[in-house]
Amino acid sequence: MRSLRLVVALVLLSSAAGLQAQSAAPAVGATSAPFWSGMSDAASFERAMDARLAHARETLARVTSIKAARTIDNTLRPYDDVALELDAVGSQAGLIQAVHPDEQVRQTAERVTQKVGALATELSLNRGVYEAINGLDVSRADPETKYFVQRTLRDFRLAGVDKDEATRKRIQALRDELVVVGQDFDRNIRTDLRTVTAKSAAELDGLPADYIARHKPDANGVVTLTIDYPDSLPVFSYAKSEDLRKRMYMEYQNRAYPKNIGVLDTMIAKRAELARLIGYDDWANYITADKMVGSATKASEFLDRIIAASGSKAQREFDVILKRKQQDGPGTTVVNAWENTYYSDLVRKASYDFDSQSVRPYFAFDRVKQGLLDVTSKLFGVTYRPLANVPVWDRSVEAYEMLENGRLVGRFYLDMHPRPNKYNHAAQFGIRTGAAGRQIPEAALVCNLPGGQPGDPGLMTHDDVVTFFHEFGHLVHTLVSGRHQWVGISGISTEQDFVEAPSQMLEEWTWDPATLATFAKHYQTNEPIPASLVKQMRRASEFGKALGVRQQMIYAKLSLSVYDRDPKSVDTTAMVKELTNTLRPFPYAEGTHFQTSFGHLDGYSAVYYTYMWSLVIAKDLFNHFDRANLLAPQVAHKYRDTILAPGGSKPAATLVQDFLGRPFDFKAWEDWLNREEQ
């Protein structure tokens, strides 16, 4: 997931919103209109966003000018109204700069992001607002209001509100600069449109027939491939040509290089300075202070525990891959990075009688999409209604509403296939955060999955299906949690290292034969996927699991390491090389610069450990479901009500305690890691 938060946790949430009625013109404040209403070009988008920012400033001025006694109604409510505006503008600009097909609109959205970032930081450093909220008497308030005030005051202090004026000015400047640096980093990734050529169609040997059919040779017989997921990932898995795999790997791992080397260095240095100004030794300890883990030291200890737990199994898995490669080249002792996926797939064919291409005909995009809607409808007690004539940013985008017992819960958009200059990974993007009685949540799912072209069934790999379910898990979380009275604790505003757990949980249904049989049907024969094939797929998936954990540890260690020390000592290329050669048996590929396209070094910064931390929680949560009947709604409804619906209205540890009856532990994760499917 990519969570487009602004730099201040105080007012920025992974979010969404919208309501029942539509209007022709964009509105300020809480609104029921689909967010793109009244916006057709760069000028209209900027006018709408500027109007919301102006309204936020007017509301903020009213808060600071109050002379009467401070109350929840005259202080906290308008403060939350300001947060509502900043959240909407920041979220919408973040989405549009990542997905809009028009360059001028994207550039305008980047400019709007800078404006809202500046105002958000200004608010977070406003001592008058802080003192006004700190002076509120909430002794008789409801628990959610008390928690909201407690969290808000904490976030003010983490922003640096208690520093002297000169320090606050420097913090403001650094925050503003970091918004621009982050935009540069993301733009360089998004706009790096590299291609790889195959000298002839014969060089595509091993790739699926539908893949070859989609990639026609030019007049000279040359086939051009992009580095987008639908083109690159099948090459890594299936192309018999090592040369093609290697060339694709080198381009894929050099996205945004060399541009982002300097951008990343600047980002790291500015964050280190910011952390020190606020009173922390480094950015890693600053950014973990409000997380479940609590500190960079504890995050590092967690990663070390995961590394130790996965070591022996990862080595055994590598030995099997090496042995398979030795069948093609006796005496070889090295498996290169561009060979890992290819030989792992051959091992699964030989040892588990499973060919990952064999399931693709059962995963046509449109059927998977409908199946996902049907499965989540049954699990969570909601229904979906497709919408026509709703304004969208690209004609390929679909709009839906989620309903519960006929009541509108939220609205969402599906932007699912690649196009030039579009965000090139997979993520849920918030649009507006829901607030009870004020606005419903709105969000967008942005992916780069096969399909979307006339005559193309969009045959997906099982990994694609897992990605779809994962990101939709975030979307469900966003929508069902958008019913709280305060924007500041509504939606996915939990601690960041809990955010991935609900989406990782939903992945489990992609491995269940009964669930898959409801929608995974052969695109030509309409036959459901055989349970025996799903079992083979599950058995085969156990292979390489520990190596996958080790790869995640490279990401997590890099994320933490670039931010937990003096930036003058940070050489990101040297770090990537050292971590790769230490934690993974496939040697670092000289000349690659993975870090320049690792977008999480911006958005998640030091806390990529979140993915594994959340996975440990997710495995524990999933243990409470009946694996013999995963579509039974009873436990799922409890999960919805105790884990998803509360949003950020309680600490994440409390949510877990409410569902499990105890704190989470490692047992279920360790069982998952060491499981050998029979």
C-alpha positions in Angstrom: 0.0 0.0 0.0 1.0 3.5 -0.6 -0.5 5.9 1.9 -0.4 9.5 0.7 0.0 11.3 4.0 1.3 14.8 4.3 4.2 15.5 6.6 2.1 16.2 9.7 0.3 13.3 11.4 -1.7 15.9 13.1 -3.9 16.6 10.2 -3.1 13.9 7.6 -4.7 10.6 7.4 -4.8 7.8 4.8 -8.3 8.6 3.9 -11.4 9.2 1.8 -14.9 10.7 1.7 -18.0 11.9 -0.3 -21.8 11.7 0.2 -25.2 11.0 -1.3 -26.0 13.9 -3.5 -24.0 15.1 -6.5 -23.4 18.8 -7.4 -22.1 20.5 -10.5 -19.6 22.7 -8.7 -17.0 21.7 -6.1 -17.8 22.7 -2.5 -15.8 23.6 0.6 -16.3 21.8 3.8 -18.0 18.5 4.2 -19.6 17.5 0.9 -21.6 14.7 -0.6 -20.4 15.2 -4.2 -18.0 12.8 -5.9 -14.7 14.6 -5.5 -14.0 15.2 -9.2 -17.3 17.0 -9.7 -16.9 20.4 -11.3 -13.2 19.8 -12.1 -12.3 19.2 -15.7 -8.9 20.7 -16.2 -5.9 22.1 -14.3 -7.5 25.5 -13.7 -10.7 24.2 -12.3 -8.9 21.7 -10.1 -6.7 24.4 -8.6 -9.6 26.8 -8.0 -11.5 24.1 -6.1 -8.5 23.2 -4.0 -7.6 26.9 -3.3 -11.2 27.4 -2.2 -10.9 24.7 0.3 -7.6 26.0 1.6 -9.1 29.5 1.9 -12.0 28.0 3.9 -9.5 26.2 6.1 -7.6 29.5 6.8 -10.9 31.3 7.6 -11.9 28.6 10.0 -8.5 28.6 11.6 -8.7 32.4 12.1 -12.0 32.0 13.9 -10.4 29.4 16.3 -7.6 31.7 17.2 -9.8 34.8 17.6 -12.1 33.4 20.2 -12.1 35.4 23.4 -14.7 33.4 25.3 -14.1 30.3 27.3 -12.8 27.4 25.2 -15.2 24.6 24.5 -15.4 21.5 22.3 -17.9 23.3 20.1 -16.0 26.5 19.6 -12.5 25.1 19.5 -12.2 21.4 18.8 -15.0 21.2 16.2 -13.7 24.0 14.0 -10.2 22.7 14.4 -11.4 19.3 13.0 -13.1 21.2 10.2 -9.7 22.6 9.3 -8.3 19.1 9.3 -11.2 17.9 7.1 -10.2 20.5 4.5 -6.5 19.8 4.6 -7.1 16.1 4.5 -9.3 16.4 1.4 -6.9 18.8 -0.5 -3.8 16.8 0.4 -5.4 13.4 -0.5 -6.9 14.6 -3.8 -3.8 16.4 -4.9 -1.7 13.4 -4.1 -4.0 11.1 -6.1 -4.2 13.4 -9.1 -0.5 14.0 -9.4 0.0 10.2 -9.5 -2.8 9.2 -12.0 -4.1 12.0 -14.1 -3.2 11.6 -17.8 -2.6 15.3 -18.4 0.8 16.6 -17.6 -0.5 20.1 -16.8 -3.0 18.7 -14.3 -0.3 16.6 -12.6 1.9 19.6 -12.3 -0.9 21.7 -10.8 -1.6 18.9 -8.3 2.0 19.0 -7.3 1.8 22.7 -6.7 -1.4 22.2 -4.7 0.4 19.6 -2.6 3.0 22.1 -1.8 0.4 24.6 -0.7 -1.5 22.2 1.6 1.8 20.9 3.0 2.8 24.4 3.9 -0.6 25.2 5.6 -0.6 21.8 7.4 2.9 22.5 8.8 1.9 26.1 9.8 -1.1 24.7 11.7 1.0 22.0 13.4 3.4 24.8 14.7 0.7 27.2 15.8 1.2 27.5 19.5 -2.0 29.4 20.0 -4.1 26.6 18.6 -2.1 24.1 20.6 -2.7 26.0 23.8 -6.4 26.4 23.0 -6.9 22.6 22.6 -4.6 21.9 25.6 -6.8 24.1 27.7 -10.0 22.3 26.9 -11.9 20.6 29.7 -12.7 17.1 28.3 -13.3 15.4 31.6 -16.9 14.8 30.8 -16.4 14.1 27.1 -17.0 10.8 25.4 -14.0 8.4 25.1 -13.4 9.1 21.4 -13.2 12.8 22.0 -10.8 12.3 24.9 -8.6 10.1 22.8 -8.8 12.5 19.9 -7.6 15.4 22.1 -4.8 13.3 23.6 -3.5 12.2 20.2 -3.8 15.7 18.8 -1.7 17.2 21.6 0.9 14.5 21.2 1.1 15.2 17.4 1.5 18.9 18.0 4.4 18.2 20.3 6.0 15.8 17.7 5.6 18.6 15.1 7.7 20.9 17.3 5.1 23.3 18.5 6.9 23.8 21.8 10.1 25.0 20.2 11.2 28.7 20.0 10.1 30.8 17.1 13.4 30.5 15.2 13.3 26.7 15.5 9.7 26.6 14.4 10.5 28.7 11.3 13.3 26.3 10.3 11.0 23.3 10.9 8.4 25.0 8.6 11.0 25.5 5.9 12.3 22.0 6.1 8.8 20.6 6.0 8.0 22.7 2.9 11.3 21.6 1.3 10.6 17.9 2.0 7.2 18.1 0.2 9.0 19.2 -3.0 11.8 16.7 -2.6 9.3 13.9 -2.2 7.5 15.0 -5.3 10.7 15.0 -7.2 11.4 11.5 -6.0 8.0 10.1 -6.9 7.9 11.9 -10.3 11.3 10.6 -11.3 10.0 7.0 -10.7 6.7 7.6 -12.4 8.1 9.1 -15.5 11.0 6.7 -16.1 9.5 4.9 -19.1 12.3 2.5 -19.9 11.9 -0.3 -22.4 13.7 -3.5 -23.3 13.8 -5.0 -26.8 13.7 -8.6 -27.9 15.5 -9.1 -31.2 12.7 -11.3 -32.4 9.6 -13.1 -31.2 11.7 -16.1 -30.7 13.4 -14.4 -27.8 10.0 -14.5 -26.0 10.2 -18.3 -25.8 8.7 -19.6 -22.6 6.3 -16.6 -22.1 2.5 -17.2 -22.1 0.8 -17.3 -25.5 -1.4 -14.4 -24.7 1.6 -12.3 -23.7 3.3 -13.1 -27.0 0.1 -12.3 -28.9 0.0 -8.8 -27.2 3.5 -8.0 -28.1 3.8 -7.8 -31.9 7.1 -7.5 -33.6 7.7 -4.2 -35.6 8.7 -4.1 -39.2 12.2 -5.2 -38.3 11.0 -8.1 -36.1 11.9 -6.4 -32.9 9.6 -6.6 -29.9 9.5 -3.8 -27.4 8.6 -4.4 -23.8 8.1 -1.9 -21.0 9.2 -2.3 -17.4 5.6 -2.0 -16.1 4.5 -5.0 -14.1 2.4 -6.7 -16.8 5.4 -6.8 -19.1 8.3 -7.3 -16.7 7.1 -9.8 -14.1 6.3 -12.5 -16.7 9.7 -12.1 -18.2 11.3 -12.8 -14.8 9.2 -15.9 -14.3 9.0 -17.5 -17.7 11.4 -16.2 -20.3 13.9 -18.9 -21.2 16.4 -16.3 -22.5 18.7 -15.4 -19.6 19.9 -12.4 -21.6 16.3 -11.0 -21.8 15.7 -11.6 -18.1 19.0 -9.9 -17.2 18.4 -6.9 -19.4 14.9 -6.5 -18.0 16.2 -6.9 -14.5 18.9 -4.2 -15.0 16.5 -1.7 -16.4 13.8 -2.5 -13.8 16.3 -2.1 -10.9 17.6 1.2 -12.3 14.3 3.1 -12.5 14.9 6.8 -11.7 18.6 6.3 -11.7 20.7 8.4 -11.6 18.2 11.3 -10.9 17.0 9.9 -7.5 20.4 9.3 -6.0 20.9 13.0 -5.2 17.2 13.5 -4.4 17.4 10.6 -1.9 20.5 12.0 -0.3 18.8 15.4 0.1 15.7 13.8 1.6 17.7 11.8 4.2 19.7 14.9 5.2 16.7 17.2 5.6 14.9 14.6 7.7 17.9 14.1 9.9 18.0 17.9 10.5 14.3 18.0 11.2 14.5 15.2 13.8 17.3 16.9 15.6 15.4 20.2 15.7 12.5 18.5 17.4 14.7 16.8 19.9 15.5 13.3 18.5 18.9 11.9 17.7 17.8 10.8 14.2 14.8 10.5 11.9 14.3 6.8 12.7 13.7 7.4 16.4 11.6 10.4 15.6 9.3 8.7 13.1 8.8 5.6 15.3 7.9 7.6 18.5 4.1 7.4 17.7 4.1 3.9 16.3 3.2 0.6 18.0 6.9 -0.4 18.1 7.9 2.8 20.0 11.5 3.3 18.9 14.1 2.6 16.3 15.9 0.3 18.7 12.8 -1.9 19.1 12.2 -1.9 15.4 15.7 -3.1 14.8 15.3 -5.8 17.5 12.1 -6.9 15.8 13.9 -7.2 12.4 16.7 -9.2 14.0 14.2 -11.6 15.4 12.6 -12.1 11.9 16.1 -12.5 10.3 17.1 -15.2 12.8 13.8 -17.1 12.4 14.0 -17.2 8.6 17.7 -18.0 8.2 18.0 -21.8 8.1 14.9 -22.3 6.0 16.0 -19.6 3.5 19.3 -21.5 3.1 17.5 -24.8 2.5 15.4 -23.1 -0.2 18.4 -21.6 -1.9 20.1 -25.0 -2.0 17.2 -26.4 -3.9 17.2 -23.6 -6.4 21.0 -23.9 -6.9 20.6 -27.7 -7.4 18.0 -27.0 -10.1 20.2 -24.5 -11.9 23.1 -27.0 -11.8 21.0 -29.3 -14.0 21.5 -26.6 -16.7 25.1 -25.8 -15.8 27.0 -28.4 -13.8 29.4 -26.9 -11.3 27.7 -23.6 -11.0 27.7 -22.1 -7.5 25.8 -18.8 -8.1 22.2 -18.0 -8.8 21.9 -14.5 -10.0 19.1 -12.1 -9.0 17.5 -12.3 -12.4 17.5 -16.1 -12.2 15.8 -16.4 -8.8 12.2 -16.2 -9.9 12.8 -18.3 -13.1 14.4 -21.2 -11.3 12.1 -21.0 -8.3 9.2 -21.5 -10.8 11.0 -24.5 -12.4 11.5 -26.0 -8.9 7.7 -25.6 -8.3 7.1 -27.4 -11.6 9.4 -30.3 -10.9 9.0 -30.7 -7.1 5.4 -29.7 -6.6 3.9 -30.5 -10.0 2.8 -26.9 -10.3 3.2 -24.5 -13.2 2.2 -21.0 -12.3 1.0 -20.4 -15.8 -1.6 -23.1 -15.3 -3.8 -21.0 -13.1 -3.8 -17.8 -15.3 -6.7 -18.9 -17.5 -8.9 -19.0 -14.3 -8.0 -15.5 -13.3 -9.4 -13.2 -16.0 -9.5 -9.7 -14.7 -13.2 -9.0 -14.9 -14.1 -12.2 -13.1 -11.6 -11.7 -10.4 -12.9 -8.2 -9.9 -16.5 -9.4 -9.5 -15.4 -12.3 -7.3 -13.6 -9.9 -5.0 -16.7 -7.8 -4.7 -18.8 -10.8 -4.0 -16.4 -12.3 -1.4 -16.1 -9.0 0.5 -19.8 -8.4 0.3 -20.5 -11.7 2.0 -17.7 -11.4 4.6 -18.4 -7.8 5.7 -22.2 -7.5 5.2 -22.0 -4.9 2.5 -23.1 -4.6 -1.1 -21.7 -2.7 -4.1 -23.4 -0.5 -6.7 -21.7 0.5 -9.9 -22.1 4.2 -10.8 -22.5 5.7 -14.2 -21.9 9.3 -15.2 -19.7 10.0 -12.2 -16.9 12.4 -13.0 -13.5 10.6 -13.1 -10.0 11.5 -14.1 -9.6 9.0 -16.9 -12.3 7.2 -19.0 -10.9 3.8 -17.9 -11.8 4.5 -14.2 -14.8 2.8 -12.7 -16.8 4.2 -9.8 -18.8 2.2 -7.1 -20.7 2.8 -4.0 -20.6 0.6 -0.9 -23.8 0.1 1.0 -24.8 -1.6 4.2 -28.5 -2.5 4.7 -29.3 0.0 1.9 -27.4 2.9 3.7 -24.5 4.5 1.8 -21.2 3.7 3.4 -18.7 5.1 1.0 -17.7 5.6 -2.6 -14.6 4.2 -4.4 -12.9 4.2 -7.8 -11.0 1.5 -9.6 -8.1 2.6 -11.8 -6.6 -0.8 -12.5 -4.5 -0.9 -15.7 -1.2 0.7 -16.8 -1.0 3.8 -18.9 1.9 6.3 -19.5 2.9 8.5 -16.6 0.5 6.8 -14.2 1.7 5.6 -10.7 3.3 2.3 -11.6 2.8 0.1 -8.5 -0.4 -0.8 -6.6 -1.9 1.2 -3.8 -5.1 2.5 -2.2 -5.2 6.3 -2.3 -7.4 8.1 0.1 -9.6 10.9 -1.3 -11.5 12.2 1.7 -11.9 10.9 5.2 -15.4 10.0 6.4 -17.0 11.7 9.4 -20.3 10.8 10.9 -23.1 13.0 9.8 -20.8 15.1 7.7 -19.3 13.1 4.8 -18.9 9.5 3.7 -15.4 8.1 2.8 -14.1 8.2 -0.7 -11.0 6.3 -1.9 -9.3 5.0 -5.1 -7.7 1.7 -5.9 -4.7 2.3 -8.3 -3.1 -0.8 -9.8 -1.3 -1.9 -12.9 -2.9 -5.3 -13.6 -3.4 -7.1 -17.0 -6.4 -6.3 -19.1 -8.2 -3.2 -20.0 -7.6 -3.5 -23.8 -10.2 -4.7 -26.3 -10.0 -8.5 -26.8 -7.6 -9.0 -23.9 -9.1 -11.1 -21.1 -6.5 -9.8 -18.7 -5.2 -13.2 -17.5 -3.7 -12.6 -14.1 -1.1 -14.5 -12.2 -2.0 -15.6 -8.7 0.3 -12.9 -7.4 -1.8 -10.4 -9.2 -4.9 -11.7 -7.5 -3.2 -11.5 -4.1 -2.2 -7.9 -4.9 -5.8 -7.0 -5.8 -7.2 -8.5 -2.6 -4.5 -6.9 -0.5 -5.2 -3.4 -1.8 -8.9 -3.9 -1.6 -8.4 -4.8 2.0 -7.1 -1.2 2.6 -10.1 0.1 0.7 -12.6 -1.8 2.9 -10.8 -0.6 6.0 -11.0 3.0 4.8 -14.7 2.9 4.0 -16.1 1.0 7.0 -14.0 3.1 9.4 -15.3 6.4 8.1 -18.1 6.9 10.6 -16.5 8.7 13.5 -17.4 12.1 14.7 -13.8 13.5 14.3 -11.9 13.4 11.0 -8.7 13.2 13.1 -9.5 9.6 14.3 -11.8 8.4 11.4 -10.6 6.3 8.5 -7.3 4.5 8.5 -5.7 6.8 11.1 -4.3 4.0 13.3 -0.6 3.7 14.0 1.2 3.3 10.8 2.7 -0.1 11.7 -0.8 -1.6 12.0 -2.1 -0.3 8.7 -1.0 -3.3 6.6 -2.5 -5.9 8.9 -6.1 -5.8 7.5 -4.9 -5.9 3.9 -2.6 -8.8 4.6 -5.5 -10.6 6.3 -7.6 -10.4 3.2 -4.9 -12.1 1.2 -5.7 -15.3 3.0 -8.9 -15.8 1.0 -6.9 -16.0 -2.3 -5.5 -19.4 -1.1 -8.9 -20.9 -0.1 -10.2 -23.5 -2.7 -13.9 -22.8 -1.8 -13.5 -19.1 -2.1 -11.6 -19.3 -5.4 -14.2 -21.7 -6.8 -16.8 -19.0 -6.5 -15.1 -16.8 -9.2 -11.9 -18.4 -10.6 -13.4 -19.9 -13.7 -11.7 -20.7 -17.0 -12.1 -17.8 -19.3 -12.9 -20.1 -22.2 -14.7 -23.1 -20.7 -16.2 -21.5 -17.6 -15.0 -24.4 -15.5 -14.2 -23.5 -11.9 -10.6 -23.9 -10.8 -10.1 -27.5 -9.6 -9.5 -27.8 -5.9 -6.6 -30.1 -6.7 -4.9 -27.3 -8.7 -5.4 -24.9 -5.8 -3.8 -27.4 -3.4 -0.9 -27.8 -5.8 -0.5 -24.0 -5.9 -0.6 -23.8 -2.1 2.0 -26.5 -1.7 4.2 -24.8 -4.2 3.8 -21.4 -2.5 5.4 -22.8 0.6 8.6 -23.0 -1.4 10.6 -19.7 -1.3 8.6 -18.3 1.6 11.7 -17.8 3.8 13.6 -16.3 0.9 10.7 -13.9 0.5 11.0 -12.9 4.1 14.7 -12.3 3.7 14.0 -10.0 0.7 11.5 -8.1 2.9 14.2 -7.7 5.5 16.5 -6.1 3.0 13.8 -3.5 2.3 13.1 -3.0 6.0 16.8 -2.8 7.1 17.6 -0.4 4.3 14.6 1.8 5.3 15.7 1.9 8.9 19.4 2.1 8.3 19.4 5.2 6.0 17.6 7.1 8.7 19.1 5.9 12.0 22.6 7.6 11.6 24.4 10.7 10.5 23.4 11.2 6.9 27.0 12.1 6.0 27.8 8.4 6.6 25.0 7.1 4.4 25.9 5.7 1.0 22.7 4.1 -0.2 24.3 2.1 -3.0 26.8 0.6 -0.6 24.1 -0.2 1.9 22.0 -2.0 -0.7 25.0 -4.0 -1.8 25.9 -5.0 1.8 22.4 -5.8 2.9 21.8 -7.9 -0.2 24.9 -9.9 0.1 24.3 -10.4 3.9 20.7 -11.3 3.9 20.1 -12.9 0.6 22.0 -15.8 -1.2 21.5 -14.1 -4.6 24.4 -11.7 -5.0 24.0 -8.0 -5.5 23.9 -7.2 -9.2 26.6 -4.6 -9.9 25.3 -1.5 -11.6 21.8 -1.7 -10.1 20.3 1.0 -7.9 17.1 -0.4 -6.4 16.9 2.4 -3.9 16.2 5.0 -6.5 12.8 3.4 -7.2 12.0 2.3 -3.7 9.1 4.8 -3.2 8.7 3.7 0.4 11.9 5.5 1.3 9.8 8.6 0.9 6.3 7.6 2.1 7.2 5.1 4.8 10.7 6.5 5.3 12.3 4.5 8.2 9.3 2.3 9.0 9.1 -0.3 6.2 9.4 -2.8 9.0 5.7 -2.1 9.2 4.9 -4.8 6.6 6.4 -7.6 8.6 5.2 -6.2 11.9 1.7 -6.1 10.5 2.1 -9.6 9.0 2.8 -11.0 12.4 -0.4 -9.4 13.7 -2.4 -10.5 10.6 -1.4 -14.2 11.0 -2.5 -14.0 14.6 -5.8 -12.4 13.7 -6.4 -15.0 10.9 -6.0 -17.9 13.3 -9.4 -17.0 14.8 -11.2 -17.7 11.5 -12.6 -21.2 10.6 -10.3 -22.3 7.8 -12.8 -25.0 6.8 -15.4 -22.3 6.1 -13.7 -19.0 5.4 -16.8 -17.5 3.9 -18.8 -17.8 7.1 -19.7 -14.2 8.1 -19.8 -14.5 11.9 -16.1 -14.1 12.7 -15.7 -11.7 9.8 -18.4 -9.4 11.2 -16.7 -9.4 14.6 -13.4 -8.6 12.8 -15.1 -5.8 10.9 -16.6 -4.3 14.0 -13.6 -4.6 16.3 -10.6 -4.2 14.0 -11.8 -2.3 10.9 -14.7 -0.1 12.0 -13.0 1.7 14.9 -10.5 3.3 12.6 -8.1 5.4 14.7 -10.5 5.9 17.6 -8.5 3.5 19.8 -4.8 2.5 20.0 -4.0 -0.4 17.6 -2.9 -2.6 20.5 -6.4 -2.1 22.0 -8.1 -3.2 18.8 -6.0 -6.3 18.7 -6.8 -7.0 22.4 -10.5 -6.5 21.7 -10.5 -9.1 18.9 -8.0 -11.7 20.3 -8.7 -11.2 24.0 -4.9 -10.8 24.4 -1.9 -9.0 22.9 -0.6 -10.4 19.6 2.3 -12.9 19.6 4.6 -14.5 17.1 3.3 -18.1 17.3 0.9 -18.0 14.3 3.6 -16.2 12.1 6.2 -18.8 13.1 3.8 -21.6 12.3 3.1 -20.0 8.9 6.9 -19.5 8.1 7.7 -23.1 8.9 4.6 -24.8 7.5 5.2 -27.4 4.9 1.9 -27.8 3.0 0.9 -31.5 2.6 
